[in-house]
Amino acid sequence: VGMAVPAALQRSVVSPAGRHTASLIFLHGSGDTGQGARTWIKQILNQDMAFQHIKVIYPTAPARPYTPMKGAFSTVWFDRYKISNDCPEHIESIDSMCRGLTDLINDEIKNGIAKNRIIIG
Protein backbone atom coordinates (compact mmCIF):
# COMPACT_ATOMS: atom_id res chain seq x y z
CA VAL A 1 0.00 0.00 0.00
CA GLY A 2 1.57 3.31 -1.10
CA MET A 3 1.47 6.39 1.08
CA ALA A 4 -1.22 8.86 0.11
CA VAL A 5 0.22 11.91 -1.61
CA PRO A 6 -0.82 14.94 0.46
CA ALA A 7 -2.68 17.60 -1.47
CA ALA A 8 -0.78 20.85 -1.94
CA LEU A 9 -1.57 23.36 0.77
CA GLN A 10 -4.09 26.02 -0.18
CA ARG A 11 -2.40 29.40 -0.16
CA SER A 12 -3.00 33.10 -0.46
CA VAL A 13 -0.08 34.81 -2.23
CA VAL A 14 1.17 38.39 -2.44
CA SER A 15 3.43 38.56 -5.51
CA PRO A 16 6.53 40.75 -5.47
CA ALA A 17 6.33 44.04 -7.36
CA GLY A 18 9.63 43.30 -9.13
CA ARG A 19 11.79 40.24 -9.80
CA HIS A 20 11.03 37.38 -7.39
CA THR A 21 14.28 36.58 -5.52
CA ALA A 22 13.03 35.53 -2.07
CA SER A 23 9.97 34.02 -0.38
CA LEU A 24 8.35 34.46 3.03
CA ILE A 25 6.04 31.64 4.13
CA PHE A 26 3.83 33.09 6.88
CA LEU A 27 1.94 30.53 8.98
CA HIS A 28 -1.42 31.27 10.64
CA GLY A 29 -2.48 30.35 14.16
CA SER A 30 -4.65 27.41 15.18
CA GLY A 31 -8.08 27.42 13.55
CA ASP A 32 -7.29 30.30 11.17
CA THR A 33 -6.52 30.21 7.42
CA GLY A 34 -3.83 31.69 5.21
CA GLN A 35 -6.37 34.23 3.93
CA GLY A 36 -7.35 35.05 7.52
CA ALA A 37 -3.71 35.72 8.48
CA ARG A 38 -3.26 37.87 5.36
CA THR A 39 -6.39 39.90 6.25
CA TRP A 40 -5.15 40.33 9.85
CA ILE A 41 -1.76 41.65 8.67
CA LYS A 42 -3.54 43.94 6.17
CA GLN A 43 -5.58 45.43 9.04
CA ILE A 44 -2.44 46.05 11.12
CA LEU A 45 -0.42 47.60 8.26
CA ASN A 46 -3.37 49.23 6.47
CA GLN A 47 -2.06 47.47 3.34
CA ASP A 48 -0.86 44.05 2.18
CA MET A 49 2.57 43.01 3.43
CA ALA A 50 4.21 43.47 0.03
CA PHE A 51 7.81 43.77 -1.11
CA GLN A 52 9.80 44.55 -4.23
CA HIS A 53 11.52 41.15 -4.51
CA ILE A 54 9.82 38.92 -1.91
CA LYS A 55 6.79 36.73 -2.53
CA VAL A 56 4.65 36.37 0.62
CA ILE A 57 2.84 33.03 0.89
CA TYR A 58 0.08 32.44 3.45
CA PRO A 59 -0.64 28.68 3.37
CA THR A 60 -3.68 27.19 5.10
CA ALA A 61 -3.14 24.18 7.35
CA PRO A 62 -5.14 21.11 6.34
CA ALA A 63 -8.24 20.47 8.45
CA ARG A 64 -7.53 17.65 10.88
CA PRO A 65 -9.15 16.26 14.03
CA TYR A 66 -7.93 18.45 16.90
CA THR A 67 -7.78 16.72 20.27
CA PRO A 68 -8.22 19.85 22.47
CA MET A 69 -11.53 20.44 20.61
CA LYS A 70 -12.74 16.88 21.37
CA GLY A 71 -11.62 15.69 17.92
CA ALA A 72 -13.53 18.32 15.92
CA PHE A 73 -11.85 19.25 12.63
CA SER A 74 -9.79 22.43 12.68
CA THR A 75 -7.16 24.04 10.46
CA VAL A 76 -4.16 23.45 12.70
CA TRP A 77 -0.55 22.76 11.70
CA PHE A 78 -0.34 19.84 14.15
CA ASP A 79 -2.46 18.12 16.76
CA ARG A 80 -1.68 18.30 20.46
CA TYR A 81 -2.78 16.06 23.27
CA LYS A 82 -3.77 19.08 25.37
CA ILE A 83 -2.92 22.78 25.57
CA SER A 84 -0.08 22.71 28.07
CA ASN A 85 3.65 23.44 28.19
CA ASP A 86 4.46 20.15 29.95
CA CYS A 87 2.77 17.84 27.44
CA PRO A 88 4.70 15.71 24.91
CA GLU A 89 4.50 16.80 21.26
CA HIS A 90 2.19 14.95 18.84
CA ILE A 91 5.09 13.76 16.64
CA GLU A 92 3.04 12.15 13.83
CA SER A 93 1.11 15.32 13.06
CA ILE A 94 4.29 17.45 13.31
CA ASP A 95 5.95 15.12 10.77
CA SER A 96 2.94 15.57 8.47
CA MET A 97 3.16 19.37 8.82
CA CYS A 98 6.89 19.25 8.01
CA ARG A 99 6.21 17.24 4.83
CA GLY A 100 3.62 19.80 3.67
CA LEU A 101 5.92 22.75 4.37
CA THR A 102 8.85 20.96 2.72
CA ASP A 103 6.72 20.57 -0.43
CA LEU A 104 5.93 24.30 -0.32
CA ILE A 105 9.63 25.16 0.11
CA ASN A 106 10.57 22.80 -2.74
CA ASP A 107 8.01 24.55 -4.99
CA GLU A 108 9.84 27.83 -4.33
CA ILE A 109 13.24 26.21 -5.00
CA LYS A 110 11.86 24.81 -8.31
CA ASN A 111 10.88 28.42 -9.14
CA GLY A 112 14.55 29.43 -8.80
CA ILE A 113 14.59 30.72 -5.21
CA ALA A 114 17.71 29.78 -3.22
CA LYS A 115 17.12 27.93 0.06
CA ASN A 116 18.81 30.73 2.01
CA ARG A 117 16.28 33.19 0.52
CA ILE A 118 13.23 31.39 1.97
CA ILE A 119 11.94 32.30 5.44
CA ILE A 120 9.14 30.69 7.48
CA GLY A 121 7.37 32.94 9.96
Rosetta blueprint (number, residue, H / E / L):
1 V L
2 G L
3 M L
4 A L
5 V L
6 P L
7 A L
8 A L
9 L L
10 Q L
11 R E
12 S E
13 V E
14 V E
15 S L
16 P L
17 A L
18 G L
19 R L
20 H L
21 T L
22 A E
23 S E
24 L E
25 I E
26 F L
27 L L
28 H L
29 G L
30 S L
31 G L
32 D L
33 T L
34 G H
35 Q H
36 G H
37 A H
38 R H
39 T H
40 W H
41 I H
42 K H
43 Q H
44 I H
45 L H
46 N L
47 Q L
48 D L
49 M L
50 A L
51 F L
52 Q L
53 H L
54 I E
55 K E
56 V E
57 I E
58 Y E
59 P E
60 T L
61 A L
62 P L
63 A E
64 R E
65 P E
66 Y E
67 T H
68 P H
69 M H
70 K L
71 G L
72 A E
73 F E
74 S E
75 T E
76 V L
77 W L
78 F L
79 D L
80 R E
81 Y L
82 K L
83 I L
84 S L
85 N L
86 D L
87 C L
88 P L
89 E E
90 H L
91 I H
92 E H
93 S H
94 I H
95 D H
96 S H
97 M H
98 C H
99 R H
100 G H
101 L H
102 T H
103 D H
104 L H
105 I H
106 N H
107 D H
108 E H
109 I H
110 K H
111 N L
112 G L
113 I L
114 A L
115 K H
116 N H
117 R H
118 I E
119 I E
120 I E
121 G L
